[in-house]
Amino acid sequence: MSANPLAPSWLQPPDDANSLPPAVWSQNVSRAASGELTVAGLGASAIAARFGTPVYVVDEADARSRARGIRESFDREFARVGSSAKVYYAGKAFLSIEVARWMADAGLNIDVCSGGELAVALAAGVDPSRLGLHGNNKSVAEIDRAVRVGLGAIVLDSLVEIERVADAAARHGRIQPVRLRINSGVHASTHEYLATAREDQKFGIPLADAEDVVARIRGHESLAFLGLHSHIGSQIFDTDGFAEAASRLFALHARLLARGPVPELNLGGGFGIAYTSVDTPTPLDEIARRFADIVSTAAAEFGVPVPVVAIEPGRAIIGPSTFTLYEVGTIKDVEVTLPASTGGVAIRKYVSIDGGMSDNIRPALYGADYSARIAGRRSGAGTALVRVAGKHCESGDIVVHAEYLPGDVAPGDLLAVPATGAYCWALANNYNYLGRPPVIAVKDGVARVLIRRETEDDLLRRDTGLAAE
Ligand SMILES: Cc1ncc(COP(=O)(O)O)c(C=O)c1O
């Protein structure tokens, strides 16, 4: 099968459009003898019949094992260099009460970045000393609650926050552990990183100002300085950007040690995952090994002890564990005129599903690429280039920009889009008054609801118009 000229150059027609590349799909997804996609022994059609579509389907054992795996890798590698690691799960990727418990069970801490995320982690019964709070504009009420319940760490992001957190801690008679977020000037995306003196963004304190700012933090008796924090971006495939940020932070870390304790260094999250079969992120145990080498080498260079290193991955833990199951509604073959240099026309098949930018806004927001498979059956048909579109009134409402699917894809087919565990439900919205889909977890052939589907009643309940009548 030759490539469709409308396909991006990275996308080649697959040998088998029913295949489920293991890098993109969770560990317990496979095809049954019938050809149907199954997760942990449960078939896609049984899931659709019971929960409806769209539905986010989490492979529970996969999420738990990724959480445990990354913690064990960092424990092992930092023990090798005579230190230890603290792994935070970045709850912004996806947080529910159950997921917070899975992360705590796996020995992870949890990073939250709003009062709402904090409420979920507390409702899950996570020990507050294992929670960290982020954000460039935490409200006074959010800070007060975090201090009152005894949060393990608050990441300070601005000068005004130093005073707010110090006041709250003094009021509650606590000594609040804090980190300081640094704008290191390093920004990384999938394959590259950019290093400037300062990055033009809203987070953190410029590296050049940090020594004075830490002195200010240390001047407050109600604050305990834990160390510096840096987060250089998301969906990062390599460790070079982390190495650059660590080396910039380390010079400061070493200078700060001359004036008082600096037990930790937080290098943030952002480890990339595979969304399509051509994505090749660095495996997490390899990242752990490189982080331990980077930090221990820098510590030796500056003649200081290897600090406890904290990291905050979200996507790498929950992203690959989940797929979204949709039903195909309509299909159109659209004839597209090719550029004059090539001439002629090509067909792009628009496959419209019963969700879209309300359950996965990442393709519309960042041009993110996803892949897809027919889930209810195996097909022997030749492939066709498709674009998976949503049902919203927006031409940019695309879930998968380009994919080869069996050409007999038809209305009523179930379609699964993998790697939707991170920043999909978390960014879900009610555009066009669509209710947000449920999140279900499947383990050992049993499915249960983590977050139920949002109904029309839910949507109408907050509109005061009916009450006014
Ligand atoms: C400060 C901070 N830490 C951690 C993360 C988690 O990133 P990821 O889910 O890509 O690992 C983010 C994501 O935006 C972040 O802003």
The ligand as an SDF file (V2000), in Angstrom:
LIG
                    3D

 16 16  0  0  0  0  0  0  0  0999 V2000
    5.7670   22.2290   37.6440 C   0  0  0  0  0  0  0  0  0  0  0  0
    5.3500   21.0150   36.9110 C   0  0  0  0  0  0  0  0  0  0  0  0
    5.7390   19.8240   37.3750 N   0  0  0  0  0  0  0  0  0  0  0  0
    5.3920   18.6860   36.7410 C   0  0  0  0  0  0  0  0  0  0  0  0
    4.6150   18.7230   35.6020 C   0  0  0  0  0  0  0  0  0  0  0  0
    4.2400   17.4160   34.9580 C   0  0  0  0  0  0  0  0  0  0  0  0
    4.6450   17.3160   33.6440 O   0  0  0  0  0  0  0  0  0  0  0  0
    4.4420   15.9270   32.8600 P   0  0  0  0  0  0  0  0  0  0  0  0
    3.0380   15.5070   33.0720 O   0  0  0  0  0  0  0  0  0  0  0  0
    4.7370   16.2550   31.4430 O   0  0  0  0  0  0  0  0  0  0  0  0
    5.4010   14.9580   33.4650 O   0  0  0  0  0  0  0  0  0  0  0  0
    4.1980   19.9450   35.0760 C   0  0  0  0  0  0  0  0  0  0  0  0
    3.3880   20.0000   33.8490 C   0  0  0  0  0  0  0  0  0  0  0  0
    3.0240   20.9940   33.3090 O   0  0  0  0  0  0  0  0  0  0  0  0
    4.5700   21.1310   35.7620 C   0  0  0  0  0  0  0  0  0  0  0  0
    4.1840   22.3230   35.3050 O   0  0  0  0  0  0  0  0  0  0  0  0
  1  2  1  0
  2  3  1  0
  2 15  2  0
  3  4  2  0
  4  5  1  0
  5  6  1  0
  5 12  2  0
  6  7  1  0
  7  8  1  0
  8  9  2  0
  8 10  1  0
  8 11  1  0
 12 13  1  0
 12 15  1  0
 13 14  2  0
 15 16  1  0
M  END
$$$$
